[in-house]
């Protein structure tokens, strides 16, 4: 079941760094930002993670928790998180359950070959577990600011 804007999230369970379990109920009372990215340690993903890191206190002030999601395993995530000093947890979606649920697995052409990859996408879930916004196929530049604006608008609407 794919999540739909203005609808409650379907059931799922995911595991993140720091031993955190993420479900639609695990963070009720807080807005949740789920950002999907292709791969730990690659240039665009590193830049995006650092931008979320640098604005993390602003997200917290606005009542939101941030999770990065990729198909990398926990060891890769731990290293990526440590190297960049990320203050938020990373979800290891090695079986692509969340990626498929949110519809971010896309066919891409890399070096002339068709491959399945993750389309850089972000989803905003409100404090009641309802998806309020989605950004798909995004460019890294300016994206974190757009997401933060949407989080702040949620808080005002509450």
C-alpha positions as CSV (number, residue, x, y, z in Angstrom):
1,X,0.0,0.0,0.0
2,X,1.5,3.3,-1.1
3,X,1.2,6.3,1.2
4,X,-1.0,9.1,-0.1
5,X,-0.9,12.8,0.8
6,X,-3.5,13.6,3.5
7,X,-4.0,10.0,4.5
8,X,-2.7,8.1,7.5
9,X,0.5,6.0,6.8
10,X,0.0,2.3,6.2
11,X,1.6,-0.1,8.7
12,X,5.4,-0.7,8.5
13,X,8.3,-1.4,10.7
14,X,11.9,-0.3,10.0
15,X,15.1,-0.4,11.9
16,X,17.5,2.6,12.2
17,X,20.9,3.3,13.6
18,X,21.1,3.6,17.4
19,X,18.7,0.6,17.8
20,X,15.7,2.8,16.9
21,X,12.6,1.0,15.6
22,X,10.4,3.2,13.4
23,X,6.7,2.5,12.8
24,X,3.8,4.9,12.0
25,X,3.0,4.9,15.8
26,X,6.6,5.3,17.1
27,X,6.8,9.1,16.7
28,X,3.2,10.2,17.1
29,X,3.2,13.7,18.6
30,X,6.2,14.7,16.4
31,X,6.3,15.5,12.7
32,X,8.5,13.0,10.9
33,X,10.7,13.8,7.8
34,X,11.7,10.7,5.9
35,X,14.2,11.4,3.2
36,X,15.2,8.7,0.8
37,X,18.6,8.8,-0.9
38,X,20.5,6.5,-3.2
39,X,23.7,5.6,-1.3
40,X,25.9,6.4,1.7
41,X,29.1,8.2,0.9
42,X,28.2,9.4,-2.6
43,X,28.6,13.1,-3.4
44,X,24.9,14.2,-3.7
45,X,23.9,12.0,-0.7
46,X,26.7,13.4,1.4
47,X,25.7,17.0,0.6
48,X,22.0,16.3,1.3
49,X,22.9,14.6,4.7
50,X,25.1,17.5,5.7
51,X,22.3,20.0,4.9
52,X,19.8,18.1,7.0
53,X,22.5,17.9,9.7
54,X,23.2,21.6,9.6
55,X,19.5,22.5,9.9
56,X,18.6,19.7,12.4
57,X,18.2,22.0,15.4
58,X,15.7,24.0,13.3
59,X,13.8,20.8,12.6
60,X,13.8,19.9,16.3
61,X,12.6,23.4,17.2
62,X,9.7,23.0,14.7
63,X,8.8,19.7,16.4
64,X,10.1,17.3,13.8
65,X,12.4,14.3,13.8
66,X,14.4,13.4,10.7
67,X,15.3,10.0,9.3
68,X,17.5,9.3,6.3
69,X,16.5,6.1,4.4
70,X,18.6,4.0,1.9
71,X,19.2,0.4,0.9
72,X,22.6,0.5,2.7
73,X,23.2,-1.9,5.6
74,X,23.5,-0.8,9.2
75,X,27.3,-1.0,9.2
76,X,27.5,1.4,6.2
77,X,25.0,3.7,7.9
78,X,26.9,3.7,11.2
79,X,30.1,4.7,9.3
80,X,28.3,7.4,7.2
81,X,26.6,8.8,10.3
82,X,29.9,8.9,12.3
83,X,31.9,10.4,9.4
84,X,29.4,13.2,8.9
85,X,28.5,13.6,12.6
86,X,24.8,13.2,11.8
87,X,22.5,14.0,14.7
88,X,19.6,11.9,13.3
89,X,19.2,8.2,12.6
90,X,19.5,6.4,9.3
91,X,17.1,3.6,8.4
92,X,18.6,0.5,6.7
93,X,16.1,-0.6,4.2
94,X,18.2,-3.5,2.8
95,X,15.1,-5.4,1.7
96,X,13.7,-2.3,0.0
97,X,10.3,-2.6,1.9
98,X,10.0,1.1,2.6
99,X,11.5,2.1,-0.8
100,X,8.8,0.1,-2.6
101,X,6.1,1.2,-0.2
102,X,6.9,4.8,-0.9
103,X,7.4,4.1,-4.6
104,X,10.9,5.5,-4.8
105,X,12.6,2.6,-6.6
106,X,13.0,3.6,-10.2
107,X,14.7,2.3,-13.3
108,X,17.8,4.5,-14.0
109,X,20.4,4.4,-16.6
110,X,23.9,4.4,-15.2
111,X,27.0,4.1,-17.4
112,X,24.7,2.9,-20.2
113,X,23.1,0.1,-18.2
114,X,19.6,-0.1,-16.8
115,X,19.6,-0.4,-13.0
116,X,17.1,-0.1,-10.3
117,X,17.9,2.9,-8.1
118,X,16.4,5.1,-5.4
119,X,14.9,8.3,-6.6
120,X,15.9,11.1,-4.2
121,X,12.6,11.8,-2.4
122,X,11.3,13.3,0.9
123,X,8.0,12.7,2.8
124,X,6.6,14.8,5.6
125,X,4.3,13.0,8.1
126,X,2.5,15.1,10.7
127,X,2.2,14.5,14.5
128,X,-0.9,12.3,13.9
129,X,0.8,10.0,11.4
130,X,-0.8,11.6,8.3
131,X,1.4,12.2,5.3
132,X,1.2,15.9,4.5
133,X,3.7,16.5,1.8
134,X,6.0,14.7,-0.7
135,X,8.9,15.8,-2.8
136,X,10.0,13.4,-5.6
137,X,13.0,13.4,-7.9
138,X,14.4,16.4,-6.0
139,X,17.6,18.3,-6.5
140,X,19.6,18.7,-3.4
141,X,20.2,22.5,-3.6
142,X,17.6,24.4,-1.5
143,X,15.6,21.2,-0.7
144,X,16.2,21.1,3.0
145,X,14.9,24.7,3.3
146,X,11.7,23.8,1.5
147,X,11.1,20.8,3.8
148,X,11.8,23.0,6.9
149,X,9.3,25.6,5.6
150,X,6.6,22.8,5.3
151,X,7.4,21.5,8.8
152,X,7.0,25.1,10.2
153,X,3.7,25.5,8.3
154,X,2.5,22.3,9.9
155,X,3.2,23.6,13.4
156,X,1.3,26.8,12.6
157,X,-1.7,24.9,11.3
158,X,-1.8,22.7,14.4
